[in-house]
Amino acid sequence: MRSGAKVAIVGGVFAVVAGGVGYGAYNVYNGITGGDSGSTTTSATQEVKTGPLSAEEIDKAAKAFLAGWADGGEAAEVAQLTNDPTAAAPVIEAYRDEARVTDAVITPGRAVGAKVPFTVRATVAFDGKSKPWSYSSELTVVRGLTTGRPLVDWAPSVIHPQLTATTNLVTSEAAVPPIKAVDRNGTELTKEKYPSLGSVLDQLRERYGADAGGSPGIELSLRSDGDSVPGQTLLTLAKGKAGTLHTTLDADVQAAAEEAVRKFSEASVAAVKPSTGEILAVANNRKDGFNAAMLGKQAPGSTMKIVTAAMLLEKDLAAPDRPAECPKTVMYEGRTFQNLDGFSIENGTFAQSFARSCNTAFIKLIDDTQDDSALKSEAEEVFGIGLDNWKTGVASFDGSVPAATGGEAAAQYIGQGTVQMNVLNMASITATAKNGSFKQPIIVSRSLDDRTLATASRPLPDSVGRQLRDMMRLTATSGTAANAMSGLGGDKGAKTGSAEVDGQATSNSWFTGFQNDVAAAAVVQSGGHGGDAAGPVVAAVLRAG
């Protein structure tokens, strides 16, 4: 049959449309048996094929599976065309019985090696409502380990690219009404206009939708096992009435954040209001869609020196105008530390070492603390970091500074080793430095659920806060952050960071800063120097604030 011709599959409401593979209209099960789970035996005299698959074998195996699935045949029989029938059968069956797909047309693309892409145009129907649904996926053909037959390499993502072993496709009346999320000024926030907010809006709906005053509609959603609440809506068959939910976000700052991270691959940024802790924006540009801005766990590099400097200032082990040795390298308990690009400062002060991000100046002071847990204590007691008690309104990670000794403790001083942060954590640390006391970041008002917000046990001493801000201002005007912050006016301060990651040729670029009553932090994976990549992202967000 000529490639591209439509093929009707007898005996069902589904059909396969031939694309680059070229499918024939005949009994797809004729002469084809068995997955690779041991349910089918192979004759002792029958040769078990080995070696790479031929194009014909890939073609036939893909044809058999797609046509069987499209034909709406018994799930157990279709599953036998995969290398894991036991796992495949319930997923294939649920596609009809739980996702409520009533018919579909599957269009295969041209095979690329053993991979066969395809598109699905389906109809989903429930309670008298129906709507078309389309998406793309792909399958891979492999040779069965025991049978030698070409089989579809089973994964739930074959059925839908977002489906996993722990999620299900379900069409029903929504367990939670939709929400109309609005920013602090009443502007509506949608996934379409602000893509980075997708998972955040889903969580806000899940947590607060029932009390926002709306009524549920009918939806096809992606749900976690055992969870009746939709994690992500894939198709709306009938709209419910949305309840209005007020957030702390600022649409203008969020728009600037979205645009800024799009200029770099694998980038995240967050902004908060120092005086209140209100989150103004969170944005990510990542291939995996992960909300790294709020959930990421990475070494923050020299941006951590804000906390380290505060600790040293509090202990009177340093002061902005005191001398601070900054050699090219320094050794501490068997570990050698160096400055980025091997620079040194002759006869410099602690403020200059902070502004130029001198690692060795900070490492040389660790002996004077006489307490390896000093940094951990400072992070927890003053900056509210590492106590696992933030309640922002959605899922978030509130940073970690584990107990460490010796060389590992020294690495923590400069934001390496076991320190873990995300950009929301660093924006909050900067906000605490600017405000003088910790305000736990929030994305919705505490009044919505009367949740208990995290607090710090003590504020920054006034003199320490003034000195710390002055050093951040120096960094923003004549230090490593000067280029990125040059276009900003008002009261501004910053700190740069470059975090080295094992197996990564180029360090991650970190940058955090404040302008008046806005603090922001960003990270760009493999971005190099903090001011080069993450710096412009932060500057764009501060400018919008």
N, C-alpha and C positions, 0 to 999 in steps of 0.2 A: 504494500500500500504506500502511496506517495506521502512523504513526510509533510505534516501539517494538516492532513485530513482528519475530520472529526470521527470518532469511533463511539458508537453506542454500545454499552455493556448490557447484555440481556439479563433480566432477572433482578433489577434494582432501580432505585431512583437516582443513583450516582452515575457519573460518566467520566471517562478519561479522554482528554483531548490530546492527540498526538502532537508532539513538538519536535525537538531535535532527536528523539530516540526512535520514533516510528513504531507505533503500537498496532497490532492486528486484532481484529474482533473475533476471538475464538476463546474457548474455555481456558482460562489462564491457569487452572489447576491441573490440566491434562499433563500427566507425566512429571509433576513437580510435587515433592513431598518433603516435609520435615524441616524443623529448625535444627539447632545444634545442641539441644539440651539432652540428647540421649533418647528422646521419645521415638525416634525413627532408627531402625537398624539398617546396616549396610551388609549386603551379601558378602560372604567370605571370598567369593570369586569375582566380585565386582571391584574394579579398580577405583581407589579413592584418589581423586585428582589432587595434585599439589601444585605449588608454584604460582606465579602471578596470574591474575584473572585476565581473560581475553575481553575484548570489547563486546563480543557477542554474549559472553556470560554476564557481563555487567548489564547489558541491554535487557536480557531476558529476566534477570532477577529483579531489576527495577520495575520492568513492565508488570511482572507478576504481582509484586507487592502493591503498587499504585492502583492497578486495575482491581485487585481484590478489595483493597480499602475503599476505593471509589464505588465499587459495586454494592457496598453495604452488606457484604457477606458476613458469615459467622466470624466473630472476632478471633476465636481460637484457631480457625483455619488460616486466616490472614496472618496471625502471629507466627504460624509455623514457617512463614517465609522470612523470618528474622532469625538471628542467632541467639535470641533470648525470648522464646515464646511465652514463658511464664510471666515475665515482666511486661511484655508487649500487649498481651490479650486484654487485660483490664483497661489499659489506656485507650486502646482502639475502641473497645465497647463503650467506654465513658464518653467518647467523642460524640456518639449518637444519643446515649441515654442521659448524660448529665449536661454536656454542652448544648444538646438539643439541635444538632445539625441535621436538617431534614433532607438536604440534597447538596451536592457539590460537583463541580467540574474541576478536575485536576489537569494542569497543563505542564508536562515535563519540558525542561530545557535540554540543551545539548550537554551530554556527559563530559565532564572534565576529569580525566583519569577514572577513578572509581567513584567519584562524586556525581550525583545527578540532581541538579536543582529543579524545583517545580513550584508552580503557583497554584493556589486553591481559591476558587470562587464558590462560596457556599451560601446557603440560606439558613439562618437560625430562627427557630420559631418556638414561642412559649405563650401559653394562656391567650391565644388568639392574636398575638402580636408576632410579626416576623420582620426580618431585615437582612439585606445582603451583607456578607462578610468576606473579605479577601485578604490574603497574606501570602508570603513566600517562605519556603523552607528548602531543605535539601536532605538527601539520604546518601549513605556510603555503602557500597557493596563490598563484602569481604568473603573470603573462603572459609567455610565451616571447618572448625578444627578437627572434628571426628568424621564428618560426612564428606568433606571436600567440596560440598556444593556451594555455589555462589548464593549468599544470603545478605539481607539488609542488616547492617550493623546497628543493632537496636539502641535507641536513645529516645526519651520522650520528646526531645526537640524535633524529631522527624515529623511528629504530628503537628506541632506548633513550635516555632523557634524559642518561645519564652517558657515552654513547659519543662519542668524538671521532675526528678523522682519524688520530690516532696510537695509538688503543687498540682492542682487540678483545674480544669476548665469547667465552670458551672454557670448555667443560665437559670435565673430565678428572679423572683422579686428581691430587690436589694435588701440586705440586712440593715443597712444604714442609709438614711436619706442623703442625697447629694448636698454639697455645700457651695455657697458663693463666697469664696475667700476674698477678703478685701484688705488693702494695705492700711496704714495708719491714717491716710487721708480719704479713705473710702473708694479708692480705685480697685477694680476687680483684678484679681491675679489668676491667670489661667495657664495650663500646661502649654498651650499652643504659643502664647506670647512669651512665657518665661519657662523654657524647657527644663531648666535646672530644678524647678520647684515641683517636678512631677511626683517624686516619692514623698516629698514633704506634704504636698496637698493631699495625697492618698492617706497619709498618716493622720493629718488633721481631720479629715472626714471620718476615719475610723474611730478616732478618739472622741471627737466632739460633735459629729454629725447628728447623733440621736437627740442632742439637746439644743440644736441650732434652729429648730422651728420648721424643718422641712418635712417632706413625705417621700417615701421610696418609690423608685421606678422599677423597670425590668431591665436587667443587664446580664451580659456575658462577662464574667470576671475570672481572673486568675487568683485562686485561693490556695493558701497553705493547707497542708493536711490537717484535718480536724478543726479547721477555723471556718466559722460561718460568715465571717466578715470579709468582704472583698478586699484583696490587697491591691489589685489594679483592674480597672474597668477597661475591657477590650472592645466592647460594643454595647451601645445603649439601644434597646428595642423600644422602650417607652420612657420618656423623661419623667422623673419625679419632680417634686417642688423643692427647690434648693433653699436651705436656710442660710442666712448670712453669718459668716464667721469673721470677726475682726482679728487681724494679726498686727504684729509690731513692724512688719516689713515696710519698706519704702519703695514704691514702684519705680521711681526715678533711679534710686541707687541700685535696685535689682537689675534694671535694664542696663545700666552702665557695667555692672558686674558680669552679666551675661555676655555683653559685647567684648569685654576685656579678656575673659578666659578663652573666647573663641579664637583669639590670635595665637594661642599656644596649644599644642597637644598635651593632654594630661595635666591640666591646670585646675586649681581650685582657689576660691577666695571667699572671705566672710567679712562682714562689717557689723559693728555693734556701737551702741550709744554709751559712752563711758559713764555718764551721770545716772543712767537707769539700768544698763545691761540689756536693753531692748535690741534684738537682732534686726538689722536694717536690710541685710542681703546675705544670701548664700548661693554660690554658683559654682558649677563644675563643667569642665569640658573633658570628658573621659570616654574611652571606647566602651568600658564596661557599664556605664551608667551609674556607678557607685557614688553615693553622696559622701565623698571623701572630705568635703568641707566640714562636715559635722561628725563623721564616723571614722575618718582616717586615723592611722597610727603610724607615725614616722618620726625619725630624728629631725628636730627642727633647726639643727645647725646653730649658728651664732646668734639667732634671734633669742635663744635661751639665755644669752648673756644679760638680758634685762633682769631676769630673776637672780642670776649669779651676782650681778653688780649690786642689786638691792641687798642681798645677803652680806656681801663684803662691806658695803657702806654701813649697814646696821651694826656689824661687829667692829666697826672702826678700823678695819684692816685696809681700807682704801678710802681715798677722797679724790674728787675730780682734779684738784690742783697738786696732789702729791705725786712724786716721781713713781713710775712703774716701769720696771725693766721689760723690754720687748725684744728679746733676741730672735734670731731666725728659727731656732729650735730649742726645745727644752726636754729633759728626760724626767719622768716621774715614776718611780717604782717599776723600772724596767721597760716602760713604754715611752717612745719618743713622740713628741707632738711638734708640729710645725705650723707656721703661718701660711695662708694661702699665697701661692706664688713665691714663698720664701722671703717675704719682706721682713725688715726689722725697723725699729724706731730708736734713734739715738737720743738719750736724755729726754725721753717723753714723759708725759703725765698719764695718770689713769684715765682721764677724760679723752686724751688723744688715742690711747689704746682701745677704748670703747668705740670711739668714732671710726677708727680704722679697722676695727674688729681683729685685734691682736690676740690670737689664741694663747701664746706663750706667757703674756702678761697675766692672764687669768690663772693659768696652770701654776705659775710660780707662787701664787698666793694660797694655794690649797693647803700647804703645810701649816700655815698660820691659823687656819680655822680650828685645828685640833679636833675636828668632828666631821667624820665622813658623811653623817646624816644631815649636815647643816642645810644643804641645798634642798633636800626632800622636805625638811621642816619649813623652810622659807616658802616653797611652792604651795604647801598645804595651808599653812597658817595665815599667810598674807594674800596669796593669789588664788586661793580656792581650787587649786589644781591637785588631782590625784586622789580624791576621797571617794570617787564613784557615787556622787550624790546629786549631780546636776539634774534638774527636771525642767528642761527647756520647753516642753510641750510636745516634742517629737523625740525619736531616738537620737541620742548623741553620746559621744565619748568625751569625758572631761579631763583627759590627759593623765600621764603617769610618770612619776619620778621614783623608780624603785630604790630601795636601800642598796647601796653599793659601797665598796671599799677599794682602796689602793688606786691602781690605774684606771679602773672602771669608773670610780668616783670622779677622777680627774677628767675623763672623757665627758661625763655629764655636765661639768662646768661649762663646756663649750657646745652643748647641745648634741653631742654624739653618744655612742654607746647605747644604754638601755632607756634613755629618755624617749618617750613617745608623745607626740602632739599632733593635732590637726590645726587647720587655719582658724577655726572658731576658738580653740584654746589660745592660740597666739594673739588673736584679736582681743580676747578677754584679758590676757596678761598685759597687753598694751593699754587697754582701757583702765585697768587697775592702776598702772603707773601714772596715767593721765589724771584719773579721778582721785587717787590717793587711797581708795578702798575698793574692795571687790564687790561687784554687783553681778549676781549669777545671770548669764545670758538667758533670755526668754524669747519665744517666738509668738506666744499668745499670753494674754493676761492671766495672772495667777487666779483671778476672780472666777475664771471659767470652771475650775475644778478644785479650788481651795488647796492646791498642792503646796507642799512645804519646799521652799527654795533653799538652795545651799547658801551657806554663809561662811565667811572667813573668821578665824578667831580673833584677828586683830588687823587694824589698818597699817599702812606704811607710816612710820614716823614722819612727821611733817618735814623735818630737815632732809631725811632720806628721799622722800618723794620729790622735793625741790631739786636735789642734786641729780637724781635719776632723770627727771624731765629735762634738766639743762644738758645732760650728756646726750640725750636723744635729740634735742634741738641742734646740738653741735653736729651730730651725725647727719642730720637732715640738711644742714647748710654748708658744711665743709668736710664731711666725712664720706663714707662709702655710699650713703644714700642721697648725696647732694644732687646728682644728675636726675634721678627719678623724681625727686621732690621739688625740683627747681621751679616748676610752673605753679606751685601752690602758695597761697598767701596765708595770712592768719597765723595762729599759734600752731606750729607743726614740729613733729619730732619723728624719728624713725630708727630702725635697726635692721641691718641686712644679715643674711646667713647663707652659707653654702654647706649643704649636708652631704658628706661622702657616704655612698652606699656600696656595699660589697657587690662585686660583679658588674658595676655600672661605670662606664668609662668617664662620664661627666657627672659632676655633683648635681644634686637638686638645688634649685634656686628658691630661697625663702626671703620674704621681706615683710616687715610689719611697721605700721606708722600711725600717727594720729594727726588730725587737723581739727582744731577747735573741739567740738563735742562729737566727733566721729573717729573711731579706731578701726583699722582694717588690716588683714594679713592675707598673704597669698603664697602658694607654692607652685612651682612649675617643675615637673619631673625632668631631670637631665637638662635643666635650664642654665646651669653654670653659676656664675656670680649672682648674688642676691639682687643687686641693683639692675642687672641686665634684663631679666625676664620677669620675675615676680614684682620688681619695683614698679614698672609701668602699669601693671595690673592694679596694684594698690593705689597708685596715684590717680588712676582713672576713677576708681570707686570713691576716694576721698573728695575728688573734684565734684562729683555728682551729689555728695552729701552736704 
